[in-house]
Amino acid sequence: MISLRHIATGLVVAIVGFFGTFPIVIQGLSAVGASPSQASAGLMASAMAMGLAAIGLSLFYRMPISVAWSTPGAALLAVSVAPQGGFSTAIGAFIVAGVLTLAAGLVRPLGRAAAAIPANLAQAMLAGVLLPICLVPFSALPQLPYFIGPIIGAWIVGALVHKLAAVPAALIMTGILTFLMGDISALDGAALVTLPKWTLPTFSLTAAISIGVPLFIVTMATQNVPGIAILRSYGYTPPPAALLTTVGAGSIIAAPFGVFSICVAAITSALCANEDSDPDPERRYMSAVMGGVFYCLFGLCAGVLTAFAAAVPALVFGALAGLAVLNVMAGALRAALIDDHGREAAVLTIAVTASGMSFAGIGAAVWGLLAGLLFFGLLTIRAGLTKP
């Protein structure tokens, strides 16, 4: 039976999961070649995919399993170069990432291999991806102080109230400033309900290596594995293979509609699984179900949100995206640098990834991870040789 507490928790989950990070999703899809209508449809399809997956998994296992889009994955896309072939080739890379996730659930050695990548290096790659994005609000501030300054101020005030209130506060301020100073004519004709848009995928080895593989690794290391761990910490033990195969298959099916990746959520799973959701642990799954319902409802309005993004200068939305992932950046840096062993390798990974370098058609995220793994291996060998 659904209670008001389940509905309230589900609404909070959807607000945090959707409105807290949708700017980076739009920016990420646009960076890999999506047109405004494709980005809008991709945002809608992503919200629908994660909402339906959360509803299905939670009802089937009767556990509070929240599903999200991969915010780190969206950040990775935001700093990627659009592949040759445009958005259809990016969609092919999304499918590759989904296949790898599906395989990680079905083929245990592959899942173990993905999990064997040192966590600090995976987090370092994420930090390197996020660093240029997080700099945008402050590099853009001198150019648009009257617009970006109040948004940063609202983010700070919201963060002082609660860290989950920071991005919604910045979004509210952006909305106010848009109606006061933005080009609201961009909202004219925006469809209230967003319709799906199918794009025929094309496949490229370069795009698979530069986009698909890093998307799989960063989502696996920063979303799927922590999400499953969060559920276990609250006493829920869903089969990891089933969760990975579900989000992997869902990502593959939804990719032609612009969905880059869905995954097991960490933060929103914790919101659903704690006692504030319901005093009875066996009934908390309904909060995740309601969160999925609200995700679907929010997704239907994606066209209006995309038009809203077009109503402000591009730097404003870039700044908003940077603020949206600052907390993620903080967590990634902490996890990357907390361990003395391999700290230098983590810093090398961050530096190479943040450089934005591209060589042989392969992007900086892959080179950063490879450089970090090589240096980490050499450090481990040295430590073994110098043991008394």
C-alpha positions as CSV (number, residue, x, y, z in Angstrom):
1,M,0.0,0.0,0.0
2,I,1.3,3.4,-1.0
3,S,1.6,6.0,1.8
4,L,2.1,9.7,1.7
5,R,5.7,9.1,3.0
6,H,6.4,6.9,0.0
7,I,5.0,9.6,-2.4
8,A,7.0,12.4,-0.6
9,T,10.3,10.3,-0.7
10,G,9.7,9.4,-4.3
11,L,9.2,13.1,-5.2
12,V,12.5,14.0,-3.4
13,V,14.3,11.2,-5.2
14,A,13.1,12.4,-8.6
15,I,13.9,16.0,-7.9
16,V,17.4,15.2,-6.7
17,G,18.1,12.6,-9.5
18,F,16.5,14.6,-12.3
19,F,16.7,18.3,-11.6
20,G,20.0,18.1,-9.8
21,T,21.9,16.9,-12.9
22,F,19.8,17.3,-16.1
23,P,21.9,20.3,-17.3
24,I,25.0,18.1,-17.6
25,V,22.9,15.5,-19.5
26,I,21.8,18.0,-22.1
27,Q,25.4,19.4,-22.4
28,G,26.8,15.9,-22.7
29,L,24.4,14.8,-25.5
30,S,24.9,18.1,-27.3
31,A,28.7,17.6,-27.2
32,V,28.6,14.3,-29.0
33,G,26.5,15.7,-31.8
34,A,22.9,15.6,-30.7
35,S,20.6,18.3,-32.2
36,P,18.4,20.3,-29.7
37,S,15.5,18.0,-30.6
38,Q,17.6,14.9,-30.2
39,A,19.0,16.1,-26.8
40,S,15.4,16.8,-25.7
41,A,14.3,13.4,-26.7
42,G,17.3,11.8,-25.2
43,L,16.7,13.5,-21.9
44,M,13.1,12.3,-22.0
45,A,14.0,8.7,-22.9
46,S,16.7,8.6,-20.2
47,A,14.2,9.6,-17.5
48,M,11.6,7.1,-18.8
49,A,14.2,4.3,-19.0
50,M,15.5,4.8,-15.4
51,G,12.0,5.3,-14.1
52,L,10.6,2.1,-15.7
53,A,13.7,0.1,-14.6
54,A,13.4,1.3,-11.0
55,I,9.7,0.5,-11.0
56,G,10.3,-3.0,-12.4
57,L,13.2,-3.9,-10.3
58,S,11.7,-2.6,-7.0
59,L,8.4,-4.4,-7.6
60,F,10.1,-7.7,-8.6
61,Y,12.5,-7.9,-5.8
62,R,10.4,-5.8,-3.3
63,M,13.6,-3.8,-2.5
64,P,14.2,0.0,-2.8
65,I,16.3,-0.2,-6.0
66,S,16.6,3.2,-7.5
67,V,18.0,3.6,-11.0
68,A,19.6,6.7,-12.4
69,W,21.3,8.0,-15.5
70,S,25.1,8.0,-15.2
71,T,26.0,11.6,-14.2
72,P,29.7,10.8,-14.4
73,G,29.0,9.4,-17.8
74,A,27.2,12.5,-18.9
75,A,30.2,14.5,-17.7
76,L,32.5,12.3,-19.7
77,L,30.4,13.0,-22.8
78,A,30.4,16.8,-22.1
79,V,34.2,16.9,-22.5
80,S,34.3,14.5,-25.5
81,V,34.7,15.4,-29.1
82,A,31.8,14.6,-31.3
83,P,32.8,11.5,-33.3
84,Q,33.0,11.3,-37.0
85,G,29.5,10.3,-38.1
86,G,27.9,12.5,-35.5
87,F,25.2,11.5,-33.0
88,S,24.4,8.2,-34.7
89,T,28.0,7.0,-34.1
90,A,27.8,8.2,-30.5
91,I,24.7,6.1,-30.1
92,G,26.7,3.1,-31.4
93,A,29.2,3.8,-28.6
94,F,26.3,4.0,-26.1
95,I,25.3,0.5,-27.2
96,V,28.8,-0.8,-26.7
97,A,28.8,0.5,-23.1
98,G,25.5,-1.2,-22.6
99,V,26.8,-4.5,-24.0
100,L,29.8,-4.3,-21.7
101,T,27.5,-3.7,-18.7
102,L,25.3,-6.6,-19.8
103,A,28.3,-8.8,-20.2
104,A,29.6,-7.8,-16.8
105,G,26.4,-9.2,-15.3
106,L,26.4,-12.4,-17.4
107,V,30.1,-13.2,-17.6
108,R,31.6,-13.2,-14.1
109,P,35.3,-12.9,-15.2
110,L,34.4,-9.7,-17.1
111,G,32.6,-8.3,-14.1
112,R,35.5,-9.2,-11.8
113,A,38.0,-7.6,-14.3
114,A,36.0,-4.3,-14.3
115,A,35.9,-4.4,-10.5
116,A,39.6,-5.1,-10.4
117,I,40.5,-1.6,-11.8
118,P,41.9,0.2,-8.8
119,A,39.0,2.3,-7.4
120,N,41.3,5.3,-6.8
121,L,42.3,5.3,-10.5
122,A,38.7,5.0,-11.7
123,Q,37.8,7.9,-9.4
124,A,40.9,9.8,-10.6
125,M,39.7,9.4,-14.2
126,L,36.3,10.8,-13.2
127,A,37.9,13.7,-11.4
128,G,39.9,14.5,-14.5
129,V,36.8,14.4,-16.6
130,L,34.9,16.7,-14.2
131,L,37.7,19.3,-13.5
132,P,37.3,21.3,-16.8
133,I,33.5,21.3,-16.3
134,C,33.7,22.5,-12.7
135,L,36.0,25.4,-13.7
136,V,33.3,26.8,-16.1
137,P,31.2,28.7,-13.5
138,F,34.2,30.7,-12.3
139,S,36.0,31.2,-15.7
140,A,32.6,32.5,-17.1
141,L,31.8,34.7,-14.1
142,P,33.8,37.8,-15.4
143,Q,32.0,37.6,-18.7
144,L,28.4,37.3,-17.3
145,P,28.7,38.5,-13.7
146,Y,25.0,39.7,-13.5
147,F,23.8,36.3,-14.6
148,I,26.3,33.7,-13.2
149,G,27.1,35.6,-9.9
150,P,23.6,35.2,-8.5
151,I,23.4,31.6,-9.6
152,I,26.7,30.8,-7.7
153,G,25.3,32.7,-4.7
154,A,22.1,30.7,-4.8
155,W,24.1,27.5,-5.0
156,I,26.2,28.5,-1.9
157,V,23.1,29.4,0.1
158,G,21.4,26.1,-0.9
159,A,24.5,24.1,0.1
160,L,24.5,25.8,3.5
161,V,21.0,24.6,4.1
162,H,21.6,21.1,2.7
163,K,23.9,19.7,0.1
164,L,21.0,18.3,-1.9
165,A,19.4,21.7,-2.0
166,A,22.3,23.4,-3.7
167,V,21.5,22.6,-7.3
168,P,17.8,23.1,-7.0
169,A,18.4,26.5,-5.5
170,A,20.7,27.4,-8.5
171,L,18.1,26.1,-10.9
172,I,15.4,28.3,-9.3
173,M,17.7,31.3,-9.5
174,T,18.4,30.5,-13.2
175,G,14.7,30.3,-13.9
176,I,14.1,33.7,-12.3
177,L,17.0,35.4,-14.2
178,T,15.8,33.7,-17.4
179,F,12.4,35.4,-17.2
180,L,14.0,38.7,-16.2
181,M,16.9,38.8,-18.6
182,G,16.8,35.8,-20.9
183,D,15.4,35.3,-24.4
184,I,12.1,33.8,-23.4
185,S,11.0,33.6,-27.0
186,A,13.0,30.3,-27.1
187,L,10.2,28.9,-25.0
188,D,7.6,29.7,-27.6
189,G,6.3,26.6,-29.3
190,A,8.0,24.2,-26.9
191,A,6.0,21.1,-26.7
192,L,4.5,20.4,-23.2
193,V,5.0,16.6,-23.8
194,T,8.2,15.4,-25.4
195,L,7.9,12.6,-28.0
196,P,10.6,10.0,-28.6
197,K,13.0,10.3,-31.5
198,W,14.7,7.2,-32.9
199,T,18.2,7.5,-34.4
200,L,19.8,4.7,-36.5
201,P,23.0,3.7,-34.7
202,T,26.3,3.4,-36.6
203,F,29.4,1.8,-35.2
204,S,33.0,3.0,-35.1
205,L,35.9,1.3,-33.3
206,T,37.4,4.7,-32.5
207,A,34.1,5.9,-30.9
208,A,33.7,2.6,-29.1
209,I,37.2,3.0,-27.5
210,S,37.0,6.7,-26.9
211,I,33.4,6.9,-25.6
212,G,31.9,3.4,-25.1
213,V,34.7,1.9,-22.9
214,P,35.3,4.9,-20.7
215,L,31.5,5.3,-20.3
216,F,31.2,1.7,-19.1
217,I,34.2,2.0,-16.7
218,V,33.2,5.2,-15.1
219,T,29.6,4.1,-14.7
220,M,30.6,0.7,-13.3
221,A,33.1,2.1,-10.8
222,T,31.2,5.2,-9.6
223,Q,27.5,4.2,-9.9
224,N,26.8,0.5,-10.3
225,V,29.2,-0.9,-7.7
226,P,28.6,1.8,-5.1
227,G,24.8,1.6,-5.7
228,I,24.8,-2.1,-5.0
229,A,27.0,-1.5,-1.9
230,I,24.6,1.1,-0.6
231,L,21.7,-1.4,-0.8
232,R,23.7,-4.0,1.1
233,S,24.6,-1.5,3.8
234,Y,20.9,-1.1,4.5
235,G,20.4,-4.9,4.6
236,Y,19.1,-5.5,1.1
237,T,20.8,-8.2,-1.0
238,P,19.6,-8.1,-4.6
239,P,21.6,-10.3,-7.0
240,P,24.2,-8.0,-8.5
241,A,24.2,-9.9,-11.8
242,A,20.5,-9.4,-12.3
243,L,20.8,-5.6,-11.6
244,L,23.7,-5.3,-14.0
245,T,22.0,-7.3,-16.8
246,T,18.8,-5.2,-16.3
247,V,20.5,-1.8,-16.6
248,G,22.8,-3.1,-19.3
249,A,19.9,-4.4,-21.4
250,G,17.8,-1.3,-20.7
251,S,20.7,0.9,-21.9
252,I,21.0,-1.1,-25.1
253,I,17.3,-1.0,-25.9
254,A,16.9,2.7,-25.1
255,A,20.2,3.9,-26.7
256,P,18.7,4.6,-30.2
257,F,16.4,7.0,-28.5
258,G,19.4,9.0,-27.1
259,V,19.9,7.2,-23.8
260,F,23.6,7.1,-23.0
261,S,23.5,4.9,-19.9
262,I,21.3,3.9,-17.0
263,C,22.7,2.4,-13.8
264,V,22.0,1.4,-10.2
265,A,21.8,4.6,-8.2
266,A,23.8,5.3,-5.0
267,I,22.5,8.5,-3.5
268,T,18.9,8.0,-4.4
269,S,18.9,4.4,-3.4
270,A,20.1,5.6,0.1
271,L,17.2,8.0,0.2
272,C,14.7,5.2,-0.5
273,A,16.4,2.6,1.8
274,N,16.7,4.6,5.0
275,E,14.1,4.7,7.8
276,D,12.8,8.1,6.7
277,S,11.4,6.4,3.7
278,D,9.3,4.0,5.9
279,P,9.8,2.6,9.4
280,D,9.2,-0.9,7.9
281,P,12.2,-2.0,5.8
282,E,9.9,-4.4,3.8
283,R,7.8,-1.5,2.6
284,R,10.5,0.9,1.5
285,Y,10.5,-0.4,-2.0
286,M,7.4,1.6,-2.7
287,S,9.5,4.8,-2.3
288,A,11.7,3.7,-5.2
289,V,8.6,2.8,-7.2
290,M,7.2,6.3,-6.7
291,G,10.5,7.8,-7.6
292,G,10.3,5.9,-10.9
293,V,6.8,7.2,-11.5
294,F,8.0,10.8,-11.0
295,Y,11.0,10.3,-13.2
296,C,8.7,9.3,-16.0
297,L,6.5,12.3,-15.4
298,F,9.4,14.7,-15.4
299,G,10.8,13.1,-18.5
300,L,7.6,14.0,-20.4
301,C,8.4,17.7,-19.9
302,A,12.0,17.4,-21.2
303,G,11.2,19.6,-24.2
304,V,10.3,22.5,-22.0
305,L,13.5,22.1,-20.1
306,T,15.6,21.9,-23.2
307,A,13.9,25.1,-24.5
308,F,14.6,26.7,-21.1
309,A,18.3,25.9,-21.6
310,A,18.2,27.6,-25.0
311,A,16.7,30.7,-23.5
312,V,19.9,31.7,-21.7
313,P,23.5,32.3,-22.9
314,A,25.4,29.0,-23.4
315,L,27.9,30.0,-20.7
316,V,25.1,30.1,-18.2
317,F,24.0,26.5,-18.8
318,G,27.7,25.5,-18.8
319,A,28.1,27.1,-15.4
320,L,25.0,25.4,-14.1
321,A,26.3,22.1,-15.3
322,G,29.6,22.8,-13.5
323,L,27.9,23.6,-10.2
324,A,25.7,20.4,-10.6
325,V,28.8,18.2,-10.5
326,L,30.9,20.0,-7.9
327,N,29.9,17.6,-5.1
328,V,30.6,14.6,-7.4
329,M,34.0,16.2,-8.1
330,A,34.7,16.5,-4.4
331,G,33.9,12.8,-3.8
332,A,36.0,11.7,-6.7
333,L,39.0,13.7,-5.6
334,R,38.7,12.3,-2.0
335,A,38.5,8.7,-3.2
336,A,41.3,9.2,-5.7
337,L,43.8,10.7,-3.3
338,I,42.9,9.1,0.1
339,D,45.3,6.1,-0.3
340,D,49.0,6.8,-0.1
341,H,49.9,3.9,-2.3
342,G,49.3,5.0,-5.9
343,R,48.5,8.6,-5.1
344,E,51.0,9.8,-7.7
345,A,49.4,7.4,-10.3
346,A,46.0,9.0,-9.4
347,V,47.4,12.5,-9.9
348,L,48.9,11.5,-13.2
349,T,45.5,10.1,-14.3
350,I,43.8,13.3,-13.3
351,A,46.3,15.4,-15.2
352,V,46.3,13.4,-18.4
353,T,42.5,13.2,-18.4
354,A,41.9,16.8,-17.6
355,S,44.3,17.9,-20.4
356,G,41.8,16.9,-23.0
357,M,44.5,15.4,-25.2
358,S,43.6,13.2,-28.1
359,F,45.9,10.8,-29.8
360,A,45.3,8.2,-32.5
361,G,41.6,9.1,-32.3
362,I,41.4,8.0,-28.6
363,G,40.3,10.6,-26.0
364,A,42.0,11.8,-22.9
365,A,39.9,9.6,-20.5
366,V,41.3,6.4,-21.9
367,W,44.9,7.7,-22.1
368,G,44.6,9.0,-18.5
369,L,43.4,5.6,-17.2
370,L,46.1,3.8,-19.1
371,A,48.8,6.1,-17.9
372,G,47.6,5.7,-14.3
373,L,47.4,1.9,-14.6
374,L,50.9,1.7,-16.0
375,F,52.4,4.0,-13.3
376,F,50.4,2.2,-10.6
377,G,51.8,-1.2,-11.8
378,L,55.4,0.2,-11.7
379,L,54.8,1.6,-8.2
380,T,53.5,-1.8,-7.1
381,I,56.5,-3.6,-8.6
382,R,58.9,-1.1,-6.9
383,A,57.1,-1.6,-3.5
384,G,57.5,-5.4,-3.9
385,L,61.2,-5.2,-4.7
386,T,62.0,-2.9,-1.8
387,K,60.3,-5.0,0.8
388,P,62.8,-6.2,3.4
